[in-house]
Amino acid sequence: MFYTYVLQSIKSSKWYTGFTSDLRKRFKDHSSNLFGYTKGRGPFELIYYEVCKNEFDAKAREKYLKSGMGKRYLKNRLKRFLSLTGCN
């Protein structure tokens, strides 16, 4: 199984979208500042994830969620969460 996920920086409220085969390890890695893009941008909160059967589907889903339509989908999907946290 592969996971497509969205993290939100608690510091800046910015989102980071990625995919992995081990969501717990990847989240721990991001939180430990081991990755270039998210290094120094933590701490993070996992705000969304999806499960895919294979890497190809997870990569395609990541690409979609990073697109304009994908960002709109996420904002609509997370509307209640975003209003509760004040991050619309």
PEZISUL-V520225 format. One record per helix or strand of 2 or more residues. SS is the DSSP state (2 for helix, 1 for strand). FROM is the first residue (numbers start at 1). TO is the last residue. If there is no record, write none. Layout:
ss | from | to
SS | FROM | TO
SS | FROM | TO
This chain:
ss | from | to
1 | 2 | 9
1 | 15 | 20
2 | 23 | 31
1 | 44 | 52
2 | 55 | 66
2 | 68 | 77
2 | 79 | 85
